[in-house]
Every structure is written in structure tokens, then in C-alpha cells.
Amino acid sequence: MICCLNPYCPQPMNRDTAKVCQSCGTPLVAMLRGRYQPLKLIGRGGFGRTYLALDSDRLNAPCVVKQFAPQTQGTKSFHKAVALFNQEAVRLHDLGEHIQIPALLAYFEHDHYLYLVQQFIDGKTLLQEMAEQGPMSEAAIRRLLHDLLPVLDFIHQHSVVHRDITPTNLIRRETDRRLFLIDFGIAKQFGEALSPEPGTRIGTEGYAPIEQIRGGQAYPCSDLYSLGTTCLHLLTGYKPEQLYDPLVGQWRWREVLAKQNRTIGNELGHILDRLVLDAVGDRFQAAQAVIEALRHLPNLQGNVPGWVRQHPTGKLSETSVALQSVPPQQAVNAQVPPTSPPSSPPNIMSSSPFIPPLSSPSGPSKPPSSPPSIPPLSAPSGPSPRGGWQCVRTLTGHKSWVTAVTFNPRTATLVSGSLDDSLKIWNLQTGSPLFTLNGHPRGVNDVAISGKGQVLVSCGDDSTAKIWNLSAGSHLHTLKGHMRAVTSVAIGHKGCVVASGSQDKVIHLWKLDKGTLIRTLLGSPAAIRAVAITPDETSLIGGGLDNKIRLWDLKTGEMVRIFSGHLNPINDVAVSRDGLFMASASKDKTIRLWSLATGDIIHCLTGHTQEVNSVEIARDNRTIVSGSNDGTVAVWDAKTGVQVHRLTGHANTVTAIALHRSGRLIASASADKTIRIWKAL
């Protein structure tokens, strides 16, 4: 069949042998630009028509051809429509590098019409899916948000607002179920107004926020509003205008769900409510803020506590473990670590105490003939590395964000926690998970291991902390008492006390061996995000959402000092081995070093471009390591406050880091569902 390209043709389909359209008499074009063969009409609107076509230069791969034929009246409206169509081509060219945005293939004029050719997404819109399958469940809405928010963050980082997010502009590809954002026809740069003139669109009624409808202004939070209304439509099956009561200025989606005998969790409900607030300043202001809120949602599915052996290998040696030397040709510039996962390691004996390095371009590197010079795990810390760092392994296996990571100080293992509700124990020699611990029914927020390497403590969004025997692989105690998510845990250096901090604004102290409560530390007016115990176990440090850090006397339970200086909430704290100073990581993009004796700021470390999530201090007290939402790991000189190395490679936020006691290994956990192991050169 040949499709007529007359934008006003009532019946455009014709036989292959036809030369003119049998409906309108327009001469038929077999190949646009000698390359694109129009097959059928798949859409129409105020700008023109959209056709499915084949690209003869790409093995007849399907593509989408958009034809510009605006149905406008007046010169001004026509030129505005032309500008919008040109704009879509520019936006697709700039944004099409994202894997969830259709790529622009061509843009040209033919027979007085403009044409835009883009990647064809073979799938159904979310509106079509809902028509076939019914309204979405809470789990499906969560998946939608997780899938789409990074795309919005990407376009907003490019200073573009989409302005027309609706269920019809979201397509799920059939082959891999990947969600695509389409139709950038009215996308604009930040700050550009789009006047609501005849012949132009300012968004889709019901989905567009009030600032876009009245003044043509749109911001990142305007897209988030449209995403929220899209979620409400897909959740309830009712259009947004049917869910909003203008007489009282309230959304009625909960009442609709109740009539359907359905409900969703209050936490997700609060997120949806905030997305669709009328006042611009009251909404989430950035996609990353919504992603962060989603991170704290309780998990929908729980697991039974217990161990699942994944690799029935022999026991790991409890002796020292070290890394192979890196050949000169594999040395990585200190400022530019590798960005791709390491290649498969060469075959080595299971008893080998070495982690194999990356393969060089000429083939796998051979193990060194003599033991490496890097200090073993059981040895005291050596001098801080100054020659740079290399990613020697990428650990994969978690199904969601990896949110916590720590090295076992006695064995060649590493423990990680994830929003997939699981803890994994990894063999550092092979990079494979040894065990998966399923005990938390909701996401895991933090992990800690005792100095002897025998006891693991984990905490999560289920409002508990759990104590595990790593040697036996058994669950020992569940620490109950917090009213909200437990965000951080710390074990004293003597291995007797564990501290847990929570969103309920309190810190509990527990006996590690019995799991019984010792004391509750009060005084924080805001949720606790991080806790740390000083090496002498006389004091506890806690930081939280009020931008302050507090120091408590563990013997009396009294608060003895408040550290002020950060401009945003505290995400993590760490104490130096000598107990003289601490480091704090904050949403204000900085790390601050503080004197514990005086409360003075020693250094303010700047360099991260987004909030800092995690911070560690090396045992020699000379090196600071941090991880950030900017996807990087930074290594700092504690004496000067200068950044000496920047490690890149993660595809998303670095949520947590761990520094090995040798000072020669860093583990970084990420929202990209991986853990990277970095070795000092």
C-alpha cells in the first residue's frame, strides 16, 4: 500500500500500483527524499499528520514521519506553528541521545511541506494499555515514576521543559518494555513563555498546570505536575478534570479509589498530592527530589528471613587478601578512572587471595610472579595512595538501588544493602555474591560490621535494625522500638554497643550481644540521617534534617555540643581513628571537617556538584572519601582540604561508600544497581 501525503486527504491509503490518490487525486510519492516510504497514517493533529514509514537506507527499518501542515488562521499563528515544529526538531536533536527519547533521523522540506523523521517505537501508549488492562496498581505507578523521572531529570538538566506529559505521550516498547517520552512539539527552554494564541497548544487540558495555561510559563515542576496528573489518570481510570473539584479546590482521587474498593499506601499518596499542588512553590521542584522521596517508600513485598546460598563454594580464607598490581599500560589517570565495567577475569584458583585486574587491550593480564605490595586486610593501614585509583571490578546482582556497603575487616568479603529489601555478601576474589539475606520486608538503608568481622547489623524502612551472625549465617536479633524508618546504624569499636538513628528523631543504644535496649538519646528536633560512635566509645554523633550535628555523652545520655554550619540536611557523618575530628556530608554539596574538642570547622570541602550522600575517613586520618548524587567518588586530603582524585563511572547517584581498613580499596554503591571496587594505583 502507498499512503497519500496530502494532509487533507480523507482516505489516504492506495494500492501499490497507483500513481495518483484514488481519494483526492494528489500524485503519490513512493519515496520521500528518495529514502522514506510512507506506509500508513498513524496520527493527525493541528500541525499535520504522522505516518509510519520504512527507511530504505537502514534495511527498511520502520520510522515515524511527521508532516507539518498547520490548520491555523492568520500569519502570526502560522509563524508560531512553524516555530514550534522547528523547535521539536531542535529538541529531538539535542535530547535524542537519551535511550528513552526517540532519536531524530532527518529534518527536511518536500513539496512545500516540512518533514521530521524520528525513531519508531513499536509499542502502545499508556492510555492504550489502560484501555486494555484497566487502571494501574500502586506497584505499576511506582514503576512508572522510577522509569520516567530520570528522563525528566535529563531533559531538565538540558534546560528543557516538555510541557505536554500525558498518557498518550508515553509509549512502552513491546520488545523490552522500556518506557519512552515522545512529542516534544511544545517543549521550551526554561524561562521562555508560550502565549496561548489561536493555532498553538500550551499543553493538554487537565494535565497542564495553571501557570502553563494562564501565562504560557513552565518550569521543571510544571512537568512534574503533568506527571502527577498522568499518574492519577492511570491509577483511577478517570481523566484529571474528572478527579478535581474546582468548587473546593481539591483532588478527589482517593474517593474514586475508595468507590473502586482500592487503596494505595499513604507514602505514595503524599508524593502524588505534592506533585499536583496548584502553587508552583509548594510542589517538588526537581525530578531528583521526587526520586529521593520514592527512595523512602516502604517496599510492597516482603521476604522471609534467612540465607539463600547462591554459589556453593568453599569458605573464604580469613587470612589476608590483596590485589594484583596493575600493568603500566592499564594505569588510569588519577582524574579519569574507567567508565565501563571490568572485563571477565582470567581463570584463577579459588583459593587465590587476589582480585584480578581489568583486561588490557592485548588480552588478560597475567598474575604477578611475586605477592603484591598492597597491605593485606589484617595489616595496619599503610600510607594513603597518591597515584590514583582504578575500578577493578563492578558487582552486579541487586534489583534496585544499592544503598549501603561495608567491607568485612577480617575476610575477603563485602556486604551490601539495597532497596530490593536484600543484603548480599560478596566474594571479593570472584566478584560473585556468596549469600543473599532476606530479612527486611522493606528497603535496607545502612549496614555495619563488628571489628572482629563476625556480626552484621542492618537497618531499613521497616522501622527495625537486625543483628546477624555472619559466621553461622543466622539471624540473632531484631531491634524494635523505633516508630519510623531506621536510617543509620553504627557499632562501637569494642564490639559491645550498637547505635540506631531513625526518622522518628531518636537514637537508640543497644547491647550487641543480646539485642536489648540500653539508652535512648533525645534532643534532635528533626529526623536522624546518620550516626557514628567515637573510637573510645564515650560519645555519639548524630546528624539529620535540621542541618545540624549533635554530640551526646554515651555515659549520661546528655547532649553536650551542637555543630552548626551546613546549609542543608546532613546525610552522613564519620569520626577519625584518633578521635580528634569528624567529617559530615550534606545536601548542600559540601563535606565539612570539624574539631570534636572545640566544635570549630577545620575545612569545608567543595567540589561535588550535587548533594553528598556518604563520607569516610581513612585509618591514617589523612584521606577523606565521599560519594555524591553527581555520580562521582571524590578523594580528599584531610590536611589541606583539597580534592586529589575524582572517580567516575557510575551511571547514577553514588549512594554509599566504604573505605577498606588498608586504605587501598574503596567500594562505591549506586542507584545504578551496582557496586564498584576501586584499587589504589
Number of C-alpha atoms within 10 A of each C-alpha: 14 22 24 29 24 20 18 13 16 10 14 21 19 19 12 11 8 13 15 16 22 17 13 14 12 15 14 19 18 20 15 18 11 11 15 24 23 26 18 18 18 12 11 13 11 14 23 19 21 23 22 20 24 21 20 14 10 11 8 13 13 21 23 23 27 22 23 23 22 22 16 17 10 9 9 13 17 19 14 19 26 17 13 21 24 17 17 19 23 17 23 23 17 15 21 19 12 14 13 22 21 23 20 22 17 13 16 11 13 10 6 8 15 17 23 21 24 22 17 17 21 13 19 17 21 21 21 14 17 18 12 9 9 14 20 20 15 18 12 14 18 15 11 17 17 15 15 19 18 16 20 22 19 15 21 20 13 14 14 24 27 25 30 25 26 27 22 16 15 22 23 19 17 12 9 8 11 15 23 21 22 21 18 25 23 21 24 22 16 15 13 14 14 20 16 15 13 14 18 21 21 22 22 14 14 19 26 25 27 17 15 20 19 11 13 20 20 28 24 23 22 30 27 28 29 26 26 24 27 23 25 26 25 25 23 22 20 14 16 23 14 14 21 15 12 9 6 7 9 13 18 13 22 16 14 17 15 11 10 10 8 14 16 14 11 11 13 18 16 11 17 20 17 18 25 25 17 16 11 19 9 12 20 21 18 19 23 16 13 20 15 10 15 16 18 19 19 22 18 12 12 17 13 10 14 14 17 13 14 11 11 8 9 9 10 17 14 14 12 16 22 24 24 21 23 24 16 9 9 15 17 17 16 17 14 15 19 20 12 13 17 17 14 13 17 15 9 14 9 13 11 14 22 22 24 28 26 23 19 15 9 7 9 16 19 14 19 11 6 8 13 15 10 21 19 20 24 15 12 13 18 16 16 18 15 13 14 21 27 27 25 25 26 21 21 16 13 22 14 18 25 32 29 29 28 25 27 25 21 19 20 24 23 22 22 29 30 27 27 22 29 24 28 22 22 21 21 25 22 21 20 18 23 23 20 21 22 19 21 28 20 27 30 33 30 26 27 24 25 22 15 13 19 18 24 23 26 30 30 29 25 22 21 23 31 20 24 20 15 16 10 9 17 15 18 17 17 18 22 15 12 20 14 18 27 30 29 29 29 23 28 21 16 12 17 14 20 26 28 30 30 28 21 18 21 22 28 20 23 20 16 23 14 12 19 14 17 12 16 15 21 14 12 20 13 18 22 29 25 29 28 26 26 24 17 12 18 13 20 24 25 29 29 28 21 17 19 22 25 18 23 21 16 19 10 11 16 14 18 10 16 14 18 14 12 21 14 18 22 29 26 28 28 24 27 22 16 13 17 15 22 25 27 29 30 28 21 19 21 24 30 19 25 20 16 19 10 11 16 14 17 17 17 16 22 15 12 22 14 18 22 31 27 30 27 27 26 25 22 17 21 15 23 28 24 30 30 28 22 19 24 25 29 21 26 20 18 20 13 11 19 16 18 16 21 22 24 20 17 25 16 19 26 30 26 30 27 24 25 19 24 23 23 24 23 25 25 29 32 28 22 19 23 26 28 22 23 22 25 21 19
